[in-house]
């Protein structure tokens, strides 16, 4: 989920209410398409073998994925279509209602909640955090990493923001790619598999105002 987020940190209750308000302002907030950065990250690391997206032994069961801040669900549905058993959470009931409506085959488990309070106690082969609006605290970053199974990977993608303006607006509080990478570099048991800056080609939806993404893919070493 990416957004024109507010200019102060939210608690979980305010977060859900504010996102519901924003989603209710239009029939859809996002383009409805999976993010190019997600497709690139997944397919470039293991081309042709997306369902075995793990650095450990080939799974004997369907690999699992978690979408953190799924929004209207396009990324979660793309993962489900490509062989993952997907769980996706978001604080907004409005957004999840739209995601469920698109999930006509019931392929995704949709859960309401944010990074601080989503009732998720499993670990996953693949975790994705696409433009997440996560307040920058050690507790939130630690919980994000806790979702990743041993040998699994975490795809973190966010907009590249001008350093001169990063302290304006919600990026004062939201975890940036630089902060995420720094946390990984100082956390034992983790390594970086990919760290790239790529052009972003989105012309519709609330995320169309950004032109460059940074993609950081990390591996949970066991």
C-alpha positions as CSV (number, residue, x, y, z in Angstrom):
1,X,0.0,0.0,0.0
2,X,1.3,3.4,-0.9
3,X,-0.5,6.6,-0.2
4,X,-0.8,10.3,0.7
5,X,-0.4,9.3,4.3
6,X,-1.0,11.8,7.1
7,X,1.8,13.9,8.6
8,X,1.9,12.3,12.0
9,X,2.3,8.7,13.2
10,X,-0.9,6.7,13.7
11,X,-1.9,4.2,16.3
12,X,-3.7,1.1,15.0
13,X,-7.3,2.3,15.5
14,X,-6.7,5.7,13.9
15,X,-4.8,4.0,11.1
16,X,-7.8,1.8,10.2
17,X,-10.3,4.6,10.4
18,X,-8.2,7.0,8.3
19,X,-7.6,4.4,5.6
20,X,-11.3,3.5,5.4
21,X,-12.0,7.2,4.9
22,X,-9.5,7.5,2.1
23,X,-10.6,4.4,0.3
24,X,-14.2,5.5,0.6
25,X,-13.4,8.6,-1.4
26,X,-13.3,6.7,-4.7
27,X,-14.3,3.4,-6.2
28,X,-10.7,2.3,-6.4
29,X,-7.5,3.9,-5.1
30,X,-4.9,1.9,-7.0
31,X,-4.5,0.9,-10.6
32,X,-5.7,-2.7,-10.0
33,X,-2.5,-4.2,-11.5
34,X,0.2,-6.0,-9.7
35,X,3.3,-3.8,-9.0
36,X,6.0,-4.0,-11.7
37,X,8.6,-3.9,-8.9
38,X,7.1,-7.0,-7.3
39,X,7.1,-8.9,-10.6
40,X,10.6,-7.9,-11.4
41,X,11.9,-8.9,-7.9
42,X,10.3,-12.3,-7.9
43,X,11.0,-13.3,-11.5
44,X,14.5,-11.9,-11.7
45,X,15.7,-13.9,-8.7
46,X,14.2,-17.2,-9.8
47,X,13.1,-17.0,-13.4
48,X,10.8,-19.8,-14.4
49,X,10.5,-21.2,-10.9
50,X,8.5,-18.6,-9.0
51,X,6.7,-21.1,-6.8
52,X,10.0,-22.2,-5.3
53,X,11.0,-18.8,-4.1
54,X,13.2,-19.9,-1.2
55,X,16.9,-20.3,-0.7
56,X,16.5,-23.6,1.1
57,X,15.4,-27.0,0.0
58,X,12.6,-27.2,-2.6
59,X,9.3,-27.1,-0.6
60,X,7.4,-30.3,-0.5
61,X,4.2,-28.3,-0.1
62,X,2.9,-25.2,-1.8
63,X,5.1,-22.2,-0.8
64,X,3.6,-19.5,1.3
65,X,3.5,-15.8,0.9
66,X,2.4,-12.8,3.0
67,X,1.4,-9.4,1.6
68,X,2.0,-6.7,4.2
69,X,-0.4,-3.8,3.6
70,X,-2.2,-5.4,0.7
71,X,-4.5,-2.5,-0.1
72,X,-7.0,-3.7,-2.8
73,X,-5.1,-6.9,-3.2
74,X,-3.6,-6.9,-6.7
75,X,-0.2,-8.1,-5.6
76,X,-1.6,-10.8,-3.4
77,X,-3.8,-12.1,-6.2
78,X,-0.8,-12.1,-8.6
79,X,1.2,-14.3,-6.1
80,X,-1.8,-16.7,-5.8
81,X,-2.0,-16.9,-9.6
82,X,1.7,-17.9,-9.6
83,X,1.6,-20.8,-7.2
84,X,1.8,-19.3,-3.7
85,X,-0.6,-20.0,-0.8
86,X,-1.2,-16.3,0.1
87,X,-2.2,-14.5,3.3
88,X,-2.6,-10.7,3.0
89,X,-3.4,-8.1,5.7
90,X,-4.4,-4.5,5.7
91,X,-5.9,-2.1,8.3
92,X,-8.7,-1.0,6.0
93,X,-11.9,-3.0,5.9
94,X,-13.0,-1.0,2.8
95,X,-9.8,-2.0,0.9
96,X,-10.1,-5.7,2.0
97,X,-13.8,-5.7,0.9
98,X,-12.6,-4.8,-2.6
99,X,-9.8,-7.3,-2.5
100,X,-12.2,-10.1,-1.5
101,X,-14.6,-9.1,-4.3
102,X,-11.8,-9.5,-6.8
103,X,-10.8,-12.9,-5.3
104,X,-13.6,-14.8,-6.9
105,X,-11.9,-18.2,-6.4
106,X,-11.1,-17.6,-2.8
107,X,-7.4,-18.1,-3.3
108,X,-6.2,-15.6,-0.7
109,X,-6.7,-15.5,3.1
110,X,-7.6,-11.8,3.9
111,X,-6.9,-10.5,7.4
112,X,-7.7,-7.1,8.8
113,X,-4.9,-5.4,10.8
114,X,-1.7,-3.4,10.5
115,X,1.9,-4.2,11.2
116,X,1.4,-3.7,14.9
117,X,-1.8,-5.7,15.4
118,X,-2.5,-8.1,12.5
119,X,-3.3,-11.5,14.0
120,X,-0.5,-13.3,12.1
121,X,1.6,-15.9,14.0
122,X,2.9,-17.9,11.1
123,X,6.1,-17.6,9.0
124,X,6.2,-17.5,5.2
125,X,8.6,-18.4,2.4
126,X,8.0,-15.0,0.9
127,X,7.0,-11.8,2.5
128,X,6.3,-8.7,0.4
129,X,6.1,-5.1,1.7
130,X,5.2,-2.9,-1.3
131,X,5.4,0.8,-0.5
132,X,4.4,0.1,3.1
133,X,3.2,2.8,5.4
134,X,5.0,1.5,8.5
135,X,6.1,3.9,11.2
136,X,9.8,3.7,11.7
137,X,10.3,1.9,14.9
138,X,12.6,-1.0,15.8
139,X,9.5,-3.0,17.0
140,X,7.8,-2.6,13.7
141,X,10.9,-3.7,11.7
142,X,11.5,-6.6,14.0
143,X,7.9,-7.8,13.5
144,X,8.2,-7.4,9.8
145,X,11.3,-9.7,9.8
146,X,9.5,-12.2,12.1
147,X,7.1,-13.1,9.4
148,X,9.9,-14.6,7.2
149,X,10.6,-18.3,7.6
150,X,14.2,-19.6,7.6
151,X,15.6,-19.6,4.1
152,X,12.7,-17.3,3.1
153,X,12.9,-13.9,1.5
154,X,11.4,-10.5,2.1
155,X,10.8,-8.0,-0.7
156,X,10.7,-4.4,0.4
157,X,9.9,-1.8,-2.1
158,X,9.4,2.0,-1.6
159,X,9.6,5.2,-3.6
160,X,12.9,7.0,-3.9
161,X,12.4,10.3,-2.2
162,X,14.5,13.5,-2.7
163,X,16.8,13.8,0.3
164,X,16.0,17.5,0.5
165,X,12.3,16.8,1.0
166,X,12.3,13.5,2.9
167,X,11.5,15.3,6.1
168,X,8.4,16.8,4.7
169,X,5.1,14.9,4.8
170,X,4.7,11.3,5.9
171,X,8.2,10.2,5.0
172,X,9.3,11.8,8.2
173,X,7.9,8.7,10.0
174,X,7.6,5.9,7.4
175,X,10.3,3.3,7.0
176,X,12.4,4.3,4.0
177,X,14.5,1.8,1.9
178,X,17.6,3.3,3.4
179,X,16.4,2.7,6.9
180,X,15.3,-0.8,6.0
181,X,18.6,-1.7,4.4
182,X,20.5,-0.3,7.5
183,X,18.4,-2.4,9.8
184,X,19.1,-5.6,7.7
185,X,22.8,-4.8,7.7
186,X,22.9,-4.7,11.5
187,X,20.6,-7.7,12.1
188,X,22.3,-11.1,12.5
189,X,21.0,-13.9,10.3
190,X,20.1,-11.7,7.3
191,X,21.7,-10.9,4.0
192,X,20.8,-8.8,0.9
193,X,20.0,-10.7,-2.3
194,X,19.1,-7.7,-4.4
195,X,19.2,-3.9,-3.9
196,X,18.3,-1.9,-7.0
197,X,16.8,1.4,-8.1
198,X,14.4,1.1,-11.0
199,X,12.2,3.4,-13.0
200,X,8.5,3.2,-12.1
201,X,5.9,3.3,-14.9
202,X,2.5,3.9,-13.3
203,X,0.0,6.3,-14.9
204,X,-3.2,5.6,-12.9
205,X,-4.1,5.4,-9.3
206,X,-2.8,7.2,-6.2
207,X,0.7,5.9,-6.8
208,X,1.2,7.5,-10.2
209,X,3.0,10.6,-8.9
210,X,6.3,8.7,-8.2
211,X,8.8,7.8,-10.9
212,X,11.5,5.8,-9.2
213,X,11.5,2.8,-6.8
214,X,14.1,1.1,-4.7
215,X,13.9,-2.6,-4.4
216,X,15.5,-4.4,-1.5
217,X,15.3,-8.2,-1.3
218,X,16.6,-9.9,1.8
219,X,17.2,-13.5,2.8
220,X,16.6,-15.0,6.2
221,X,19.6,-17.3,6.7
222,X,19.0,-20.3,8.9
